[in-house]
Amino acid sequence: MSAPLDVERGQMEVVPPPDLDPAQATVIGHVQREGDRAIVGATAVDLATAAG
């Protein structure tokens, strides 16, 4: 999933499939600079940890 951003801050909702096992899933996100597409930021979150 990707979305262009025209603001400095924002959020994106990722809706997992109903049969996804959170213990086996990680969401990885990154931000790319327009033009040369260089990755300028990235993070990963295990869903088992994030689900609380």
C-alpha positions as CSV (number, residue, x, y, z in Angstrom):
1,M,0.0,0.0,0.0
2,S,1.3,3.4,-0.8
3,A,0.0,7.0,-0.6
4,P,1.5,10.3,-1.8
5,L,1.8,12.9,1.0
6,D,1.6,16.6,0.5
7,V,1.9,17.5,4.1
8,E,4.6,17.2,6.8
9,R,2.5,14.9,9.1
10,G,-0.3,12.4,8.6
11,Q,-1.4,8.9,9.3
12,M,-2.5,5.9,7.4
13,E,-4.8,3.1,8.6
14,V,-3.8,-0.4,7.6
15,V,-6.7,-2.9,7.9
16,P,-5.4,-6.4,8.2
17,P,-7.2,-9.3,6.7
18,P,-9.6,-11.1,9.2
19,D,-7.6,-14.3,9.2
20,L,-4.2,-12.6,10.0
21,D,-2.4,-14.1,13.0
22,P,-0.9,-11.0,14.8
23,A,1.7,-13.2,16.4
24,Q,3.1,-13.8,12.9
25,A,2.8,-10.4,11.4
26,T,5.0,-7.2,11.2
27,V,4.1,-3.9,9.6
28,I,7.0,-2.2,7.9
29,G,6.7,1.4,6.8
30,H,9.1,3.7,5.0
31,V,9.1,7.2,3.6
32,Q,10.7,8.0,0.3
33,R,11.9,11.3,-1.0
34,E,10.1,12.4,-4.2
35,G,12.4,12.5,-7.2
36,D,15.3,10.1,-6.4
37,R,13.1,7.9,-4.3
38,A,15.7,7.7,-1.5
39,I,14.4,6.2,1.7
40,V,14.6,8.9,4.4
41,G,12.9,7.1,7.2
42,A,11.6,3.6,8.1
43,T,10.3,1.6,11.0
44,A,8.8,-1.8,11.8
45,V,6.2,-2.9,14.4
46,D,5.3,-6.4,15.4
47,L,1.5,-6.6,15.6
48,A,1.7,-8.9,18.6
49,T,3.4,-6.1,20.5
50,A,1.3,-3.3,19.1
51,A,-2.0,-5.0,19.8
52,G,-1.3,-4.7,23.5
